[in-house]
Amino acid sequence: MTEQAEQDWNKVASCTLKAELARASIGYEELTERLAAIGIEETYKAVAAKINRGSFSFAFFAQCMKALGIRDVRLN
């Protein structure tokens, strides 16, 4: 995969996660708390950096979806 393609996919992941947070009216602080509630210890700073940078694992994405109570995600 080219560097540009990887950046494009990172942006899709980041935008998708940000959109789900916005739909749920949840900020990074509450997401951090919800992650902790399911056993995922992340600092606010680490969560914000991962999401804003867009370079996070699918596991982190899945953990966030679980913390948000989201079972289905649509990719356009």
SEKE-477113 format. One record per residue (C-alpha): residue number from 1; z, y, x; residue in three letters. Coordinates in Angstrom, 3 decimals. Last residue first. Layout:
BEGIN
   num          z          y          x   residuo
   NUM          Z          Y          X       ALA
...
***
This chain:
BEGIN
   num          z          y          x   residuo
    76      2.705      4.635    -19.558       ASN
    75      5.742      2.610    -18.618       LEU
    74      8.064      1.791    -21.481       ARG
    73     11.638      0.718    -20.841       VAL
    72     13.555     -1.679    -23.073       ASP
    71     17.232     -2.657    -22.926       ARG
    70     18.855      0.716    -22.381       ILE
    69     22.643      0.761    -22.530       GLY
    68     22.830      3.645    -20.052       LEU
    67     24.830      1.590    -17.553       ALA
    66     22.344     -1.284    -17.983       LYS
    65     19.408      1.083    -17.375       MET
    64     21.169      2.457    -14.298       CYS
    63     21.790     -1.045    -12.952       GLN
    62     18.130     -1.924    -13.544       ALA
    61     17.012      1.158    -11.591       PHE
    60     19.430      0.304     -8.771       PHE
    59     18.051     -3.262     -8.676       ALA
    58     14.521     -1.862     -8.699       PHE
    57     15.433     -0.199     -5.455       SER
    56     15.625      3.515     -4.916       PHE
    55     13.323      6.028     -3.333       SER
    54     12.776      8.731     -5.920       GLY
    53     14.253     11.421     -3.692       ARG
    52     15.835     13.093     -6.718       ASN
    51     17.117      9.783     -8.069       ILE
    50     18.463      8.479     -4.784       LYS
    49     19.984     11.824     -3.799       ALA
    48     21.703     12.332     -7.165       ALA
    47     23.185      8.826     -7.105       VAL
    46     24.379      9.208     -3.505       ALA
    45     25.970     12.613     -4.188       LYS
    44     27.730     11.374     -7.305       TYR
    43     29.159      8.521     -5.275       THR
    42     28.201      4.948     -6.025       GLU
    41     30.436      2.006     -6.934       GLU
    40     28.647     -0.388     -9.268       ILE
    39     31.190     -2.454    -11.206       GLY
    38     29.939     -1.946    -14.763       ILE
    37     32.356      0.934    -15.398       ALA
    36     31.471      2.384    -11.989       ALA
    35     27.845      2.695    -13.129       LEU
    34     29.038      4.520    -16.232       ARG
    33     31.033      6.973    -14.118       GLU
    32     28.069      7.639    -11.808       THR
    31     25.849      8.098    -14.866       LEU
    30     28.378     10.593    -16.211       GLU
    29     28.166     12.631    -13.000       GLU
    28     24.375     12.303    -12.801       TYR
    27     23.862     13.818    -16.222       GLY
    26     23.578     12.130    -19.600       ILE
    25     21.850     13.541    -22.669       SER
    24     20.622     10.002    -23.536       ALA
    23     17.021     11.162    -23.748       ARG
    22     17.555     13.234    -20.575       ALA
    21     18.896     10.228    -18.650       LEU
    20     15.951      8.122    -19.837       GLU
    19     13.537     10.849    -18.726       ALA
    18     15.211     11.095    -15.306       LYS
    17     14.876      7.325    -14.844       LEU
    16     11.191      7.397    -15.758       THR
    15     10.557     10.441    -13.573       CYS
    14     12.168      8.750    -10.566       SER
    13     10.287      5.492    -11.039       ALA
    12      6.949      7.238    -11.561       VAL
    11      7.614      9.459     -8.530       LYS
    10      8.380      6.434     -6.369       ASN
     9      5.114      4.893     -7.577       TRP
     8      3.149      7.986     -6.478       ASP
     7      4.955      8.106     -3.136       GLN
     6      4.042      4.457     -2.542       GLU
     5      0.416      5.179     -3.402       ALA
     4      0.391      8.122     -0.985       GLN
     3      1.872      6.019      1.825       GLU
     2     -0.834      3.437      1.303       THR
     1      0.000      0.000      0.000       MET
***
